Amino acid sequence: EGMIHTCNIIHRTTATMNEYGEAATYTDASQNNVACRFFTSRKESGGIISNTSGEHILSTPNVMLPSTVTVDKGYLIVSTVTGFVGTYRVENINPIYWLFYNTLHHYECELEAIQ
């Protein structure tokens, strides 16, 4: 399927709070070593930014994930793939279906770098 990379999908939800209203424990639904493929796409709005080093095309990091994973907006994607090293937050999810079938093939997620 062309998913030549791997990543970790991190999703933790607060299970209990302490007396200060802070998260004391979490429920961890993380998925490790998930097959994926990182790629970049041009931003539809904006497009080009100019600074002292010249004009640059504004691009967005994306990841393709198999249909077998659980992913939602706000989940974290951790990558060690060259060119995409870091932690990203899932901003948008686009489910891709098989042509002529109503079966999910994979997800394409738009990411925002947070670390």
C-alpha positions as a Python dict, from the first residue, in 0.01 Angstrom:
ca = {
    (1, 'E'): (0, 0, 0),
    (2, 'G'): (297, 233, 2),
    (3, 'M'): (299, 293, 377),
    (4, 'I'): (678, 293, 407),
    (5, 'H'): (709, 475, 741),
    (6, 'T'): (604, 405, 1100),
    (7, 'C'): (474, 636, 1371),
    (8, 'N'): (316, 631, 1715),
    (9, 'I'): (-39, 760, 1765),
    (10, 'I'): (-81, 907, 2113),
    (11, 'H'): (-421, 952, 2273),
    (12, 'R'): (-457, 1002, 2646),
    (13, 'T'): (-773, 1107, 2824),
    (14, 'T'): (-800, 1220, 3184),
    (15, 'A'): (-933, 942, 3407),
    (16, 'T'): (-918, 1115, 3749),
    (17, 'M'): (-847, 1463, 3883),
    (18, 'N'): (-660, 1560, 4200),
    (19, 'E'): (-785, 1813, 4458),
    (20, 'Y'): (-633, 2098, 4252),
    (21, 'G'): (-833, 2012, 3939),
    (22, 'E'): (-528, 1870, 3764),
    (23, 'A'): (-520, 1540, 3578),
    (24, 'A'): (-401, 1275, 3823),
    (25, 'T'): (-430, 965, 3604),
    (26, 'Y'): (-488, 904, 3235),
    (27, 'T'): (-642, 639, 3017),
    (28, 'D'): (-387, 566, 2746),
    (29, 'A'): (-519, 443, 2410),
    (30, 'S'): (-191, 490, 2222),
    (31, 'Q'): (-98, 282, 1918),
    (32, 'N'): (272, 215, 1856),
    (33, 'N'): (469, 128, 1542),
    (34, 'V'): (177, 205, 1311),
    (35, 'A'): (250, 170, 938),
    (36, 'C'): (206, 511, 773),
    (37, 'R'): (337, 746, 507),
    (38, 'F'): (433, 1108, 567),
    (39, 'F'): (403, 1362, 286),
    (40, 'T'): (356, 1734, 237),
    (41, 'S'): (87, 1918, 48),
    (42, 'R'): (51, 2280, -47),
    (43, 'K'): (-182, 2493, 159),
    (44, 'E'): (-488, 2587, -43),
    (45, 'S'): (-512, 2933, 107),
    (46, 'G'): (-210, 3162, 114),
    (47, 'G'): (34, 2960, -88),
    (48, 'I'): (354, 3167, -83),
    (49, 'I'): (531, 3345, 201),
    (50, 'S'): (811, 3595, 152),
    (51, 'N'): (1097, 3663, 392),
    (52, 'T'): (1465, 3756, 380),
    (53, 'S'): (1562, 3420, 229),
    (54, 'G'): (1316, 3461, -59),
    (55, 'E'): (973, 3327, -144),
    (56, 'H'): (868, 2990, -10),
    (57, 'I'): (566, 2772, -88),
    (58, 'L'): (363, 2716, 226),
    (59, 'S'): (319, 2341, 276),
    (60, 'T'): (145, 2128, 534),
    (61, 'P'): (272, 1800, 681),
    (62, 'N'): (32, 1510, 630),
    (63, 'V'): (25, 1144, 722),
    (64, 'M'): (-153, 855, 554),
    (65, 'L'): (-278, 597, 806),
    (66, 'P'): (-437, 255, 750),
    (67, 'S'): (-811, 214, 799),
    (68, 'T'): (-748, -22, 1093),
    (69, 'V'): (-626, 254, 1329),
    (70, 'T'): (-829, 478, 1557),
    (71, 'V'): (-755, 845, 1492),
    (72, 'D'): (-938, 1167, 1566),
    (73, 'K'): (-880, 1539, 1567),
    (74, 'G'): (-641, 1632, 1849),
    (75, 'Y'): (-458, 1297, 1861),
    (76, 'L'): (-78, 1324, 1857),
    (77, 'I'): (144, 1166, 1592),
    (78, 'V'): (508, 1107, 1691),
    (79, 'S'): (756, 1054, 1407),
    (80, 'T'): (1125, 971, 1378),
    (81, 'V'): (1109, 973, 995),
    (82, 'T'): (1375, 1191, 829),
    (83, 'G'): (1215, 1518, 722),
    (84, 'F'): (921, 1469, 961),
    (85, 'V'): (1093, 1420, 1298),
    (86, 'G'): (880, 1551, 1584),
    (87, 'T'): (537, 1554, 1742),
    (88, 'Y'): (232, 1666, 1547),
    (89, 'R'): (-133, 1727, 1635),
    (90, 'V'): (-401, 1594, 1397),
    (91, 'E'): (-592, 1898, 1269),
    (92, 'N'): (-810, 1744, 995),
    (93, 'I'): (-895, 1390, 888),
    (94, 'N'): (-997, 1288, 537),
    (95, 'P'): (-1123, 929, 510),
    (96, 'I'): (-1040, 781, 166),
    (97, 'Y'): (-1273, 511, 31),
    (98, 'W'): (-1215, 239, -229),
    (99, 'L'): (-1338, 349, -571),
    (100, 'F'): (-1680, 192, -649),
    (101, 'Y'): (-1709, 47, -297),
    (102, 'N'): (-1831, 197, 27),
    (103, 'T'): (-1528, 61, 216),
    (104, 'L'): (-1273, 274, 395),
    (105, 'H'): (-925, 235, 242),
    (106, 'H'): (-714, 474, 456),
    (107, 'Y'): (-707, 812, 632),
    (108, 'E'): (-516, 1121, 522),
    (109, 'C'): (-456, 1352, 817),
    (110, 'E'): (-342, 1713, 805),
    (111, 'L'): (-93, 1776, 1084),
    (112, 'E'): (37, 2071, 1282),
    (113, 'A'): (386, 2053, 1432),
    (114, 'I'): (382, 2113, 1808),
    (115, 'Q'): (740, 2013, 1909),
}
